[in-house]
Amino acid sequence: MPRIHRRFSEARPDWMSQADRLGYHYYKNADGSFAWREDVRYEFDRSSLTLIRSVTETLHQLCLDIVAEAIHRPEGLNEFHIPAHVQDVIRASWRRQDPFLIGRFDLAWCKGQLKLIEYNADTPATLPESTRMQTMWHQQKGHPHDHAPLEAHTLIQHLRELRRTGRIDPIVHIVPYPDNIEDTTHAVYYGEWVQQAGMKAVHCELKDLDITHQGQLLHQGRIVRSMIRMYPWELMFRDPGARHLQNCGCTFLNPPWAALLSNKALLPALWKRFPGHPNLLAAGYSPQDVTALRPGPYVEKPLHARGGENVRVMIGEKVICAQDGTYGAYPRIYQEFADHRIDGVTASIGAWTIGDRFAGLTMRESPDPIVRHTSPIVPHIVRKDSFLSRTLKWR
């Protein structure tokens, strides 16, 4: 049976200075807690990694089936609360087969089985932690075992292939969310990867974008034809400038159709289309949609919540755990609660996708049932089979 364990570990005494040298400066939250910790680590065996890879790629394909179905049905995008004036933008993006760049599933480990919590497939965060921070930790603390960081080289190869096939421009504009240190760091990382893929990266603030008379995006006199953006689609769709999206001629990474993947309405749609699927949790638009089939706790989520904001874990009318936030005005969905504690601590397995392939892991944990934006990321190893066999024999 696949195994994952949480183990105590000795933190590197100088890890904060090493993080600063990697450009990862936001490892401490506003309340003084740490967003990265390495006094613990997660240990996977090879079979658990194989399972995560298989489930991740399966779930991605199921999600694409939902996108295709929603786009082809006349009212399909209404269920995702996509504003009417941008629905054709999403349809056109799908029909052009605009390329998908990167996403991250949040998965629950439930007694050896993986369950989908949600899909961060619009502007997924944690790039420094998942690549260079994990890799440096592994070089210094993880041997003789393997690990599965987010594969920057795979992302670079994917970008290179998109350029080779003419699907993106040789100049890629990179636009972070305004005044956000985390996204500013992500923009730096994306810029380096774009350059390593043989293209030119242009860093651009959202406020510095203009619109030509023909409706094209303009930055410092140059037409923007390809963009990696960290401004979420749900905000962009509701911006006055959204009227230019249809004819702006820009290829966005991730594309407009990915707005359906990052939307929590995906969860009821998946359950309706694939009821009882072993990697899905029951989900619907009322608590009864979940509890009628499987009595017990359930989770309430806004359609566009991020970082655990405005999420509530409930049983009946009683709130077990809740997080405030800025997404309270959005409609809500309800999902079966998954107790995904590993050795007593709630742990979220972040399973990355690049294109349509699994591309690495990120572990995040919380002392209570809600994993938040401020919850710490923890390093991991993948045990070598021979070492695991000796360990089990000694037991």
C-alpha positions in Angstrom: 0.0 0.0 0.0 1.4 3.5 -0.8 2.7 5.3 2.2 3.1 9.0 3.2 4.5 10.0 6.6 5.3 13.2 8.4 8.6 13.1 10.2 10.5 15.5 12.4 13.6 16.9 10.9 16.4 19.3 11.8 16.1 22.7 10.1 19.1 24.2 8.5 20.3 27.0 10.8 20.8 29.5 7.9 17.8 28.6 5.8 16.4 32.2 6.0 19.5 33.7 4.5 19.6 31.0 1.8 15.9 31.8 1.0 16.8 35.5 0.7 19.6 34.6 -1.8 17.0 32.7 -3.9 14.8 35.8 -4.0 12.2 34.1 -1.7 11.7 36.9 0.9 8.1 36.3 2.1 8.8 33.2 4.3 7.4 34.9 7.3 3.7 35.8 7.6 2.4 39.1 8.9 1.6 37.5 12.3 5.1 36.3 12.7 4.4 32.7 11.8 6.5 31.0 9.1 5.2 30.3 5.6 8.1 27.8 5.1 9.2 25.4 7.8 11.7 22.6 7.7 11.6 21.2 11.3 9.4 18.6 9.7 9.3 16.9 6.3 7.0 14.6 4.4 8.2 11.2 3.2 6.7 9.5 0.2 7.4 6.0 -1.0 7.8 5.4 -4.7 4.3 3.8 -5.1 2.7 6.9 -3.5 4.4 9.1 -6.0 3.4 6.9 -8.9 -0.2 7.0 -7.6 -0.1 10.8 -7.4 1.2 11.1 -10.9 -1.5 8.9 -12.3 -4.4 10.5 -10.4 -3.1 14.0 -11.3 -3.1 13.3 -15.1 -6.5 11.5 -14.8 -8.1 14.4 -13.0 -6.7 16.9 -15.5 -8.3 15.1 -18.3 -11.6 14.8 -16.4 -11.5 18.6 -15.9 -10.9 19.2 -19.6 -14.0 17.1 -20.3 -16.0 19.4 -18.1 -14.6 22.5 -19.9 -15.5 21.1 -23.3 -19.0 20.2 -22.1 -19.7 23.6 -20.5 -18.5 25.4 -23.6 -20.6 23.4 -26.0 -23.8 23.7 -24.0 -25.6 27.1 -24.6 -26.1 27.7 -20.9 -23.0 25.9 -19.7 -20.9 28.9 -18.8 -23.8 30.4 -16.8 -23.3 27.6 -14.2 -19.8 28.9 -13.7 -21.2 32.5 -13.2 -19.1 33.7 -16.1 -20.3 37.2 -17.1 -22.3 37.1 -20.3 -20.2 39.7 -22.1 -17.0 37.5 -21.9 -18.5 34.1 -22.5 -17.5 34.3 -26.2 -13.9 35.1 -25.1 -13.8 31.7 -23.3 -15.4 29.8 -26.1 -13.1 31.3 -28.7 -10.1 30.6 -26.5 -11.1 26.9 -26.2 -11.8 26.6 -30.0 -8.4 28.1 -30.8 -6.9 25.5 -28.5 -5.0 28.2 -26.6 -2.3 26.4 -24.7 -2.4 25.6 -21.0 0.8 26.4 -19.1 0.7 25.4 -15.5 -1.6 24.4 -12.6 -1.7 22.8 -9.2 -4.2 20.3 -7.8 -4.8 20.3 -4.1 -5.3 16.7 -3.1 -6.3 15.0 0.1 -4.6 11.8 1.2 -7.4 9.7 2.7 -6.2 6.3 4.0 -4.2 5.7 0.9 -6.6 7.2 -1.5 -6.4 10.6 -3.2 -9.3 13.0 -3.3 -9.6 16.3 -5.2 -10.0 19.3 -3.0 -9.7 21.9 -5.8 -7.7 22.9 -8.9 -5.5 26.1 -8.8 -5.3 26.4 -12.5 -5.4 30.1 -13.2 -2.5 31.8 -11.3 -1.0 29.1 -9.0 1.4 30.4 -6.4 4.4 28.9 -4.4 6.9 28.8 -7.3 10.1 29.6 -5.3 9.2 27.2 -2.6 8.3 24.4 -5.0 11.4 24.8 -7.2 14.6 26.3 -5.8 13.8 26.2 -2.1 12.8 22.6 -2.2 15.8 21.7 -4.4 18.3 23.5 -2.2 16.9 21.8 0.9 17.1 18.5 -0.8 20.7 19.0 -1.8 21.6 19.7 1.8 19.2 17.6 3.8 17.4 15.1 1.6 20.1 12.6 0.5 20.3 9.7 -0.1 16.6 9.9 -1.1 15.0 11.4 -4.2 12.4 14.2 -4.3 9.8 15.6 -6.7 10.0 19.4 -6.9 8.1 21.4 -9.5 10.1 20.7 -12.6 11.3 24.1 -13.9 13.1 22.4 -16.7 9.8 20.9 -17.9 8.2 24.3 -17.8 11.1 25.7 -19.9 10.8 22.9 -22.4 7.0 23.5 -22.6 7.6 27.2 -23.3 10.2 26.3 -25.9 7.8 24.0 -27.6 5.0 26.5 -27.6 7.4 29.0 -29.3 8.7 26.4 -31.8 5.2 25.7 -33.0 4.3 29.4 -33.2 1.7 29.3 -30.4 3.4 32.1 -28.5 5.3 35.2 -29.5 9.1 35.5 -29.1 8.4 38.3 -26.6 6.5 37.4 -23.5 5.1 40.1 -21.2 4.9 39.1 -17.6 2.3 40.9 -15.5 2.1 40.3 -11.7 -0.8 41.2 -9.5 -0.4 44.8 -8.5 1.6 45.6 -5.3 2.0 42.0 -4.3 5.5 40.8 -3.2 4.7 37.1 -3.9 3.5 37.7 -7.4 6.4 40.1 -8.0 8.7 37.2 -7.1 6.7 34.8 -9.4 7.2 37.3 -12.2 11.0 37.2 -11.7 11.0 33.4 -11.8 8.8 33.3 -14.9 11.0 35.8 -16.6 14.1 33.7 -16.0 12.3 30.6 -17.3 11.1 32.4 -20.4 14.6 33.6 -21.2 16.0 30.1 -20.6 13.5 28.9 -23.2 15.1 31.3 -25.7 12.5 34.1 -25.6 12.6 37.7 -24.4 10.8 38.4 -21.1 9.4 41.9 -20.6 8.2 42.7 -17.0 5.1 44.9 -17.1 2.9 46.4 -14.4 -0.9 46.2 -15.0 -1.2 50.0 -14.7 1.3 50.4 -17.6 -0.8 48.6 -20.1 -2.7 50.7 -22.6 -5.3 49.9 -25.4 -4.8 50.8 -29.0 -7.6 52.2 -31.2 -8.0 48.6 -32.6 -8.3 47.1 -29.1 -4.9 45.6 -28.8 -2.9 45.6 -25.6 0.0 48.1 -25.7 3.1 48.4 -23.4 5.6 51.2 -24.0 4.7 51.4 -27.7 4.9 47.6 -28.3 1.9 45.4 -29.0 1.5 42.7 -26.4 1.0 39.4 -28.2 1.8 36.8 -25.4 1.4 37.3 -21.7 1.9 35.4 -18.5 -0.4 37.1 -16.1 -1.1 36.8 -12.4 -4.2 39.0 -12.4 -7.0 36.4 -12.0 -9.6 35.9 -14.7 -12.5 36.4 -12.3 -11.2 40.0 -11.8 -10.2 40.6 -15.4 -13.6 39.5 -16.6 -15.3 42.1 -14.4 -12.9 44.9 -15.3 -14.1 47.6 -17.8 -11.2 46.6 -20.1 -12.7 43.1 -20.6 -14.5 44.4 -23.6 -11.2 44.3 -25.5 -10.3 40.7 -24.7 -12.2 39.2 -27.7 -10.1 41.1 -30.3 -6.9 42.0 -28.6 -4.9 39.2 -30.3 -2.9 38.3 -27.2 -2.2 34.7 -26.1 -2.6 34.5 -22.4 -1.0 31.9 -20.2 -3.0 30.5 -18.6 -5.8 31.0 -21.3 -9.3 32.3 -20.7 -10.8 28.8 -20.8 -8.7 28.0 -17.7 -11.0 30.2 -15.7 -13.4 27.3 -15.6 -10.7 25.1 -14.0 -10.0 27.5 -11.2 -13.7 28.1 -10.5 -15.2 26.1 -7.6 -18.2 25.4 -9.8 -15.9 22.8 -11.4 -16.4 20.6 -8.3 -20.2 20.1 -8.6 -19.8 19.7 -12.3 -17.3 16.9 -11.9 -19.4 15.1 -9.4 -22.5 15.4 -11.6 -20.6 14.1 -14.6 -18.6 11.4 -12.8 -20.7 10.5 -9.7 -18.9 8.2 -7.3 -15.5 8.6 -9.0 -12.9 7.3 -6.4 -10.8 10.6 -6.7 -13.7 13.0 -6.3 -15.6 14.3 -3.3 -19.4 14.7 -3.4 -20.2 18.4 -4.3 -23.2 20.5 -5.1 -25.0 23.8 -4.6 -26.6 23.1 -1.2 -25.5 21.1 1.9 -28.2 18.6 1.1 -26.6 17.8 -2.2 -23.7 16.5 -0.2 -25.2 15.1 3.0 -28.2 13.3 1.4 -25.7 10.8 0.0 -23.0 10.9 2.6 -24.1 12.3 6.0 -21.4 14.1 8.0 -19.3 17.2 7.8 -19.2 19.3 4.7 -17.3 22.3 3.4 -18.7 25.6 2.2 -16.6 27.5 -0.4 -17.2 30.6 -2.5 -16.8 30.1 -6.3 -13.6 32.2 -6.4 -12.1 31.8 -3.0 -8.3 31.6 -2.8 -6.0 30.7 0.0 -8.8 29.3 2.1 -10.6 32.6 2.4 -14.3 32.5 3.4 -14.2 28.7 3.7 -16.2 27.1 6.4 -16.2 23.5 7.7 -19.7 22.6 9.0 -21.7 19.7 10.4 -25.5 20.5 10.1 -25.7 24.2 11.1 -22.7 24.1 13.4 -19.5 25.7 12.2 -16.5 23.5 13.1 -13.8 25.7 11.5 -13.9 28.9 9.5 -11.7 31.5 7.8 -12.7 35.1 7.1 -11.7 36.8 3.8 -12.7 39.0 0.9 -14.7 36.6 -1.2 -17.9 36.5 0.9 -20.1 38.1 -1.9 -19.6 35.3 -4.4 -22.1 32.3 -4.7 -21.1 29.2 -2.8 -20.7 25.5 -3.5 -20.6 22.7 -1.0 -18.3 19.7 -0.9 -17.9 16.6 1.2 -15.4 17.1 4.0 -12.2 15.0 3.7 -10.3 14.3 6.8 -6.8 14.5 5.2 -4.6 14.4 8.2 -1.2 12.7 7.8 0.2 11.6 11.2 -2.3 13.9 12.9 -1.7 17.1 10.9 -4.0 18.3 8.0 -1.8 18.1 4.9 -2.5 19.2 1.3 -0.7 17.5 -1.5 0.0 20.1 -4.2 0.3 18.1 -7.5 1.6 20.3 -10.3 0.6 20.0 -14.0 2.6 21.5 -16.9 0.7 21.2 -20.1 -1.2 18.0 -19.4 1.5 16.2 -17.4 2.3 15.8 -13.8 5.3 17.9 -12.9 6.1 17.7 -9.2 4.9 18.1 -5.6 4.4 20.8 -3.0 3.4 20.0 0.6 1.4 22.4 2.8 0.0 21.8 6.2 -2.3 23.3 8.8 -3.1 22.5 12.5 -6.8 22.7 11.8 -9.0 21.5 8.8 -8.5 24.6 6.6 -5.3 25.0 4.6 -4.7 28.7 4.2 -2.5 31.0 2.2 -0.4 31.5 5.3 -0.2 27.8 6.1 3.5 26.6 5.9 5.0 24.8 3.0 7.1 21.8 4.1 9.9 20.0 2.2 9.6 16.4 1.2 11.6 13.4 0.1 10.7 10.3 -2.0 12.3 7.3 -0.3 14.5 5.0 -2.4 12.9 1.6 -2.5 16.0 -0.2 -1.3 16.3 2.1 1.7 12.6 1.6 2.5 12.9 -2.2 2.2 15.8 -2.1 4.8 13.8 0.2 7.1 10.7 -2.1 7.0 13.0 -5.2 7.6 14.5 -3.6 10.7 11.0 -3.0 12.1 
